[in-house]
Amino acid sequence: MDFTNFGLDKNILEAIKEYGYDEATPIQEEIIPHILKKRDIQAIAPTGTGKTAAFSLPIIQNLLKNQNDSDGIRALIIAPTKELAVQINKNIEHYCKNTPLNSYVIFGGAKMASQVTNLERKVDILVATTGRLVEHIKQKTINLKNVEVLVLDEADTLLDMGFINEIDTVRETIGQKVQTLLFSATLGQSIKKLSDKILDKKISVNIDKNQKATHKINQSVYYVAKTEKDELVSYLIGKQYKDRFIVFTRTKFGAKQVFKAITNAGVKAISLHGDLTQGARLKAIADFRDDKAQVLVATDITARGIDIKALECIINYDIPNSVDDYIHRIGRTGRAGEIGNAISLVSPSEVYSIRVIERKLQLKLTEKTEDGFGRKVRDEIVSPKIIVKKEEKRKVKGAFGNKKRKEAPRKKLKGKRSGWNIQDDR
């Protein structure tokens, strides 16, 4: 569907045209009309499907249509990480560039004083990380009484990070019922509970089925020893020297180790982990986006919100702790319908984890090999069972149905009471 069919303001259409938006993605086509009608939304969609534009464009349209003189924030967007918040705000600033609306972003690690100064000015759309937003609420340096729409982006990550109480605090501060939009890459029990709690007469959209045709990612696996991973990563990157990669690790220690191994092999790389300052993290993302390095080595949390066009491949240096993290990782490649590649390096101790991922996603990763890597490991690996049936209790039939088997009665002891002189005839 063409964006002109949504009835968006001409200034918005001019801005998105500069971004090269022609046809709406499946999620944009599904939910933009509902958001324009101010309905609550629960949207389940992988990363890279155009979620930011899907909620930002209709919000901007509604704010333009119903302009008022209030100085308070009218739209509040909550993101789990600084990087994602900055990326969302950057897109919204562009969408609003030809309109009287403005946006601002707040996150932890930046000076509170400068944020307070900016919040005292007129801000129409605020993008915030949860922790810093609650800090402003507690210090009474932010006004949320005029909020008309609340967006929770990557809500599954917000919950995984333990922000449920902070979300409640924000909703209580807003006070009145507002249009609420909830976006998540996965649909677990925690998301269902949150959705039932905060959404009113919601419209539910699950874009997974549509994505099978448009979000094509070639997923493969190499079975190797843990000690071979550094060399194999460098080899795979060198083999595809024209492509750009994100290499994912579970920990910041792992990110530092892989970064060192790759740079020692002569590959130009950038590292992104929690020990870096906010300025250094933003610079790392900007440098990678500007092609100043071929490889970005990142941990799961710091990589949230990275939006890199034409990213050919991601490598899972180690297997993530959850299926959700796996989905978020591979969502960095193959964005907006492009074909991407996701490679997982699996050591013997990680076989169980990758089998669980395969089973839950109902897929079988393509096994690949490279000469000189993983010869012994491939022979040793045996797929473990994922489901272990509980042992059934032994039961025997009785007069009243099944009963547990009773122990045989012990023989009575014969003897004289007097003197407790007992003779055992057993």
C-alpha positions in Angstrom: 0.0 0.0 0.0 1.2 3.5 -0.9 1.6 5.9 2.1 -0.6 8.5 0.3 -3.6 6.1 1.0 -3.4 6.7 4.7 -4.4 10.3 4.5 -1.2 11.6 6.1 -0.4 15.3 6.0 1.6 16.4 3.0 4.5 17.6 5.1 4.8 14.1 6.6 4.7 12.6 3.2 7.5 14.9 2.0 9.7 13.9 4.9 9.2 10.1 4.5 9.8 10.5 0.7 13.3 11.7 1.6 13.9 8.5 3.5 13.0 6.5 0.4 9.7 5.1 1.8 7.5 4.1 -1.1 5.4 1.1 -0.1 4.2 0.5 3.5 5.5 -2.7 5.2 3.0 -5.3 6.5 3.0 -3.9 10.0 2.6 -0.3 8.8 -0.3 -1.3 6.6 -2.0 -3.2 9.4 -1.8 -0.7 12.3 -1.5 2.8 10.9 -5.3 3.0 10.2 -6.1 1.8 13.7 -3.7 4.3 15.4 -5.3 7.1 13.4 -8.6 6.1 14.9 -7.0 6.2 18.4 -7.4 2.5 19.1 -5.1 0.7 21.6 -2.7 -1.7 19.8 -0.8 -4.9 20.7 1.6 -5.5 17.9 3.9 -8.6 17.7 6.6 -8.1 15.0 10.3 -8.9 14.6 12.8 -6.1 14.5 13.4 -4.4 11.2 9.8 -4.4 10.1 9.3 -0.7 10.2 7.7 -0.4 13.7 9.0 3.1 14.4 7.3 4.6 11.4 4.3 2.4 12.0 3.5 4.2 15.3 5.3 7.6 14.8 3.6 8.6 11.5 0.0 8.3 12.7 0.9 9.8 16.1 2.3 12.9 14.4 -0.8 13.0 12.1 -3.1 13.0 15.1 -1.2 15.6 17.0 -1.2 17.9 13.9 -4.9 17.3 13.5 -5.7 18.2 17.1 -3.2 21.0 18.0 -3.7 22.7 21.3 -2.0 25.3 23.4 -0.8 23.0 26.2 2.9 23.1 27.1 3.0 19.6 28.3 4.2 16.5 26.5 1.5 15.0 24.3 3.1 11.8 23.2 5.4 9.6 25.3 7.5 6.8 23.8 9.4 4.4 26.2 12.3 2.3 25.0 14.5 -0.2 26.9 17.9 1.2 25.9 19.6 4.5 25.2 20.6 3.4 21.7 17.1 2.5 20.7 15.7 5.7 22.3 18.2 7.9 20.3 17.4 6.0 17.1 13.6 6.5 17.5 14.0 10.2 18.3 16.2 10.7 15.3 13.5 9.2 13.0 10.8 11.3 14.6 12.8 14.5 14.3 13.0 13.8 10.5 9.3 13.0 10.2 8.4 16.3 12.0 11.0 18.4 10.2 8.3 20.2 8.0 5.7 20.5 10.8 5.4 22.8 13.9 5.9 19.7 16.2 9.1 18.8 17.9 10.6 15.9 19.8 13.2 15.3 22.5 15.0 12.3 24.0 16.1 11.6 27.6 18.2 8.7 28.9 20.5 7.8 31.8 24.1 8.8 31.7 23.4 12.3 30.5 23.2 15.4 32.8 19.9 15.9 34.5 20.2 19.7 34.6 20.4 20.0 30.8 17.4 17.7 30.4 15.4 19.7 32.9 16.1 22.9 31.0 14.9 21.3 27.7 11.8 19.8 29.4 10.8 23.2 30.6 10.4 24.2 27.0 7.6 23.0 24.8 8.1 19.3 23.9 5.4 17.6 21.9 6.9 14.1 21.6 9.2 12.7 24.3 11.3 9.5 23.8 12.7 8.1 27.1 14.4 5.2 28.7 12.5 3.9 31.7 15.0 4.6 34.5 15.7 8.2 33.6 12.0 9.0 33.0 11.1 7.7 36.5 14.0 9.8 38.0 12.4 12.9 36.5 9.0 11.9 37.8 10.3 11.4 41.4 12.1 14.8 41.2 8.9 16.4 39.7 10.9 17.9 36.8 8.5 16.5 34.1 4.8 17.1 33.3 2.9 14.1 31.9 -0.6 15.4 32.6 -1.2 16.3 29.0 0.0 13.0 27.5 -2.5 11.7 24.8 -0.7 8.6 23.7 1.8 6.2 25.4 4.0 3.8 23.4 5.9 0.9 24.9 8.5 -0.2 22.3 10.2 -3.6 22.6 8.0 -4.3 25.7 9.4 -7.8 26.0 12.8 -6.3 26.7 11.4 -3.8 29.1 9.9 -6.7 31.1 13.0 -8.8 30.9 15.0 -5.9 32.4 12.6 -5.8 35.3 10.8 -2.5 34.5 7.2 -3.5 35.3 7.1 -1.3 38.4 8.5 1.7 36.6 5.8 1.2 33.8 3.2 1.3 36.5 4.7 4.5 38.0 4.6 6.2 34.6 0.9 5.2 34.0 -0.1 6.4 37.5 1.7 9.8 36.8 -0.1 10.2 33.5 -3.3 9.6 35.4 -6.1 9.5 32.9 -6.7 6.8 30.3 -4.7 7.4 27.2 -4.3 5.6 23.9 -1.7 2.9 24.5 0.4 1.1 21.9 2.4 -2.0 22.9 5.1 -3.4 20.6 7.0 -6.6 21.1 9.1 -9.0 19.1 7.7 -12.0 21.0 4.5 -12.9 22.7 5.1 -14.5 26.0 2.9 -14.8 29.1 4.3 -11.6 30.6 3.4 -9.6 27.5 -0.1 -11.1 27.6 -0.6 -10.1 31.2 0.7 -6.6 30.6 -1.4 -6.2 27.5 -4.6 -7.3 29.4 -3.7 -4.9 32.2 -3.1 -1.7 30.2 -4.9 -2.0 26.9 -8.6 -1.2 26.4 -10.5 -3.0 23.6 -7.2 -3.6 21.9 -6.5 -4.4 18.3 -4.0 -7.3 18.1 -1.7 -7.7 15.2 0.8 -10.5 14.8 3.0 -10.0 11.8 5.1 -13.2 12.1 3.1 -15.1 9.5 3.4 -12.2 7.0 7.1 -12.0 7.7 7.8 -15.5 6.5 7.5 -14.3 3.0 9.2 -10.9 3.4 11.7 -11.3 6.2 14.0 -13.8 4.7 17.1 -14.7 6.8 19.4 -17.6 5.9 20.2 -19.2 9.3 23.2 -21.5 9.6 25.3 -23.2 12.2 28.9 -24.3 12.6 29.7 -26.9 15.3 33.2 -26.1 16.6 35.3 -26.2 19.8 35.1 -23.1 22.0 38.9 -22.6 21.4 38.3 -22.5 17.6 35.7 -19.7 17.6 38.1 -16.7 17.5 39.9 -18.0 14.5 36.7 -19.1 12.7 35.1 -15.7 13.2 38.1 -13.9 11.7 38.2 -16.5 8.8 34.5 -16.1 8.0 34.7 -12.3 8.0 37.9 -12.4 5.8 36.1 -14.8 3.4 33.3 -12.3 2.9 35.5 -9.2 3.1 33.0 -7.0 1.2 30.2 -7.6 3.7 29.5 -5.9 7.0 29.0 -7.9 10.2 27.7 -7.6 13.7 29.2 -10.2 16.0 27.1 -10.8 19.1 28.4 -12.0 22.5 26.5 -12.6 25.8 28.9 -10.6 28.0 31.0 -7.4 27.8 34.1 -9.6 28.7 33.3 -11.7 25.6 32.9 -8.6 23.5 36.3 -7.4 24.5 37.9 -10.8 23.8 36.4 -11.1 20.3 37.2 -7.5 19.4 40.9 -8.2 20.3 41.0 -11.4 18.3 39.4 -9.8 15.2 41.6 -6.7 15.3 44.7 -8.9 15.7 43.7 -10.7 12.5 43.7 -7.4 10.7 40.0 -6.7 10.5 38.8 -3.2 11.2 36.3 -3.5 14.0 34.4 -1.4 16.6 33.4 -2.7 20.1 30.1 -1.8 21.8 29.5 -2.9 25.4 28.3 -1.6 28.8 31.7 -0.3 30.0 31.7 2.4 27.3 30.4 5.9 28.1 27.2 7.0 26.4 29.1 9.3 24.1 31.5 6.5 23.1 28.6 4.1 22.5 26.8 6.6 20.2 30.1 7.3 18.4 30.7 3.6 17.9 27.2 3.1 16.3 27.6 6.2 14.1 31.1 5.1 12.9 29.8 1.7 12.0 26.8 3.2 10.2 29.2 5.4 8.3 31.3 2.4 7.1 34.3 3.3 9.2 34.6 -0.3 10.2 33.6 -3.6 8.8 32.6 -5.3 12.0 30.7 -4.2 15.1 31.2 -6.5 18.2 28.3 -6.0 20.6 26.5 -7.4 23.6 22.7 -8.1 23.4 21.5 -5.1 25.4 23.8 -2.5 23.8 22.8 -3.6 20.3 19.1 -3.0 20.8 18.0 -0.1 18.6 20.8 -0.4 16.1 19.3 0.3 12.7 21.9 -0.4 9.9 20.7 -0.6 6.4 22.2 -3.2 4.1 23.7 -5.3 6.9 24.7 -8.5 5.2 25.3 -10.8 8.2 25.3 -11.3 11.9 27.3 -13.9 13.8 26.3 -15.4 17.1 29.8 -15.9 18.6 28.0 -17.6 21.5 24.4 -18.7 21.7 22.0 -16.3 23.5 20.3 -17.2 26.8 16.8 -17.0 25.3 14.9 -17.4 22.1 13.8 -13.8 22.4 17.4 -12.7 22.4 18.1 -14.9 19.3 15.1 -13.2 17.5 16.4 -9.7 18.4 19.9 -10.6 17.2 19.0 -12.0 13.8 16.5 -9.1 13.3 19.5 -6.8 12.7 20.0 -8.4 9.3 17.4 -8.9 6.5 15.5 -5.8 7.5 12.4 -4.6 5.7 12.2 -7.6 3.5 15.8 -7.8 2.4 17.6 -11.2 2.5 20.0 -11.5 5.4 22.3 -14.1 6.9 22.7 -15.3 10.5 25.5 -17.6 11.5 25.7 -19.3 14.9 29.0 -20.8 16.3 28.0 -23.7 18.6 30.4 -25.4 21.0 29.4 -28.8 22.6 28.1 -27.1 25.7 25.7 -25.0 23.6 24.1 -27.7 21.6 21.2 -28.0 23.9 20.5 -24.2 23.7 20.5 -24.2 19.9 18.2 -27.2 19.8 15.7 -25.4 22.0 15.8 -22.4 19.7 15.2 -24.6 16.7 12.3 -26.4 18.3 10.6 -23.2 19.5 11.0 -21.5 16.2 10.1 -24.7 14.3 13.1 -24.6 12.0 16.3 -26.5 11.4 19.4 -24.5 11.0 21.6 -25.4 8.0 24.8 -27.0 9.2 27.9 -25.7 7.5 31.6 -26.7 7.7 34.9 -25.1 7.0 38.1 -27.2 6.5 40.2 -27.3 9.6 37.4 -26.4 12.0 35.2 -28.6 14.2 36.3 -32.0 12.9 36.4 -33.7 16.3 33.4 -31.8 17.7 31.0 -32.8 14.9 31.7 -36.5 15.6 31.2 -36.1 19.3 28.0 -34.0 19.4 24.9 -35.9 20.1 21.6 -34.0 20.1 20.2 -34.0 23.7 16.6 -34.5 24.4 14.6 -31.3 25.1 11.6 -32.8 26.8 12.1 -35.3 29.6 8.9 -37.1 30.6 8.2 -37.3 34.4 8.2 -40.8 35.8 4.7 -42.0 36.6 4.0 -43.2 40.1 3.3 -46.9 40.4 -0.3 -47.6 41.2 -2.2 -50.8 41.9 -5.9 -51.5 41.5 -8.0 -51.5 44.7 -11.6 -51.5 45.8 -11.9 -47.7 45.4 -9.9 -47.3 42.2 -6.1 -46.9 42.0 -4.2 -46.9 45.3 -0.6 -46.8 46.2 0.8 -50.3 47.1 0.8 -50.7 50.9 3.8 -52.2 52.7 3.4 -55.8 53.9 2.4 -55.9 57.6 5.2 -56.9 60.0 4.8 -60.1 62.0 3.7 -59.7 65.6 6.3 -60.3 68.3 5.5 -62.9 70.9 6.7 -62.6 74.5 6.0 -61.9 78.1 5.0 -58.5 79.3 6.7 -58.9 82.6 10.3 -58.0 82.5 10.0 -57.1 78.7 11.6 -60.4 77.9 10.6 -60.8 74.3 11.3 -63.7 72.1 11.3 -63.2 68.4 10.0 -66.2 66.4 10.5 -64.6 62.9 
